[in-house]
Amino acid sequence: MILLRGLPGSGKSTLANVLCENGKYPVLSIDDFFTDTETAEYKFEFDKNHLAYKQCEEDTRNQLKKNCEKVFVANTFTMDWEVEPYIKMADKYNYKLFVLTVENYHDHENIHLIPQEQIEKMAAKFKVKLY
């Protein structure tokens, strides 16, 4: 299982789509919850964010139960509590867990139009485990 983490606009989804080998492996995200499957329109609703986290965890669990060779999860994962359920799932289903931090060296803006002030708040909470 590969977790791709980074701030909005860093390229998590783009990298996940490259690594999944043209859809051979699933790419999951809390963004899926807020994206209309018919129109592909994204509409974030803060009051439903907790439901999006749970749905992403459940979707991931279902893929692990199927014994998918690789499963990609692309979320911000700015804090440890966001990663913990995936650590537990990897252990329970005997998956190796890799966490890749994606950085915005390409200076792209996020596709969800999250204000810079909010991104700076997220960046202040962002933790990296180097050892």
N, C-alpha and C positions, 0 to 999 in steps of 0.2 A: 504494500500500500504506500502510495506516494502522496504526501500532503504538500501542496504548493501554497505558500503563504506570502503575503505581502500587502502593502497598502493598495487602495483602489488606484487603478491606472498603471500598476507595476508590470502587468503582462501575465498574470497568473493563468487566466483563461486561454490566452493565446499560446502560452507554453504548453499547457495541458493538452490543447488540441493538436499540437505538434507531436508530443510524446505518446499520445494514444494511438498513433499509427492509423490515422484516417478512420477513427471510430472503432477500431479493433477492441479497444479497452474502454470501459466506462469512465466518463468524466462527470463528477458530481460537484454541486455547489449550492450554497443557500440561495444564490441567485435564481436557481431553477424554480424555487417556490414562488418567486415574484414575477416570473416570465410566463406570459400566456402562450400555451403550446400551439395555438392556431395562428396567432398574429406575430409571435415572437416579441411582443411589446413588453417592456420591463416597467413595472410599477412597484416601487418600494413602499411598504407600509410599516413604519417603525413599530407600531403596536402588535404586529404579527411576526416580528423578527424571531421571537422565541420559538414560534411554530416552524419557521424556516430552518432553524438549527436542528430541531428534533426531526424534521422531515429528511434533512441531509444525512443525519446520523442513521435513520432507519433505511434510507436508500443505500447507504454504504454497507450497513449490516447485511442487507439482502444480497448485495453483490458478493460480499465475502462468503456468505452461506453457499453461493453458487460455485465457490472455488475459482473465481476469475483469477487468471494469472497475474494481472495487474489491475489495480483500482486507483484512480486519480481523484483527489478531492482538492478543489481550488477555492479556498476561502481566505479571509484576511488572517485568521489565527493570530491575532495580536496579543492574546493573553493565554496563559497556561491552561485555564479552565476550558478553553475552546478546543485544545488539543487532547486533553485527558480522555474523553470518550473514545477517541480514535486509537490511542495507546492501548486502552483496555480491549477494544475490538481486535486489534492486531494480535494481541496476546491470546485472546480467546480462540481465534480462528487460525492461529499459527501462521501469521503473515509477518514478514519483515517490514518494519516501518521506516520510511525515509521522510525527512522533512526538508524541503527545499525552500529557501527564502529567495523570493524574486524581487530584484531591485529595479527602480525606475531610472536607469541610466539613459534611456531613450527619450526622456522628458515628455512622455505621452500623458494626456489628461484621461481621467477615468471616464468610461462610457456611460456611467450612471449619473453624471453631473453632480457628484458629491462636492459640496463647497470646500474650498481650501482650508477654511477654519476647522471643519470637521476632520479632514485628513490630518491636520497638524495635531489635533487631540488624539487621534488614533496612533499617530507616530510616537507621541509622548508615552503611550501605554505599551508600545511594542517591545516585547522581550525576546532576546535571542539567547538560546542555550548553547554556549560554545564548548562546554565540557560537562 
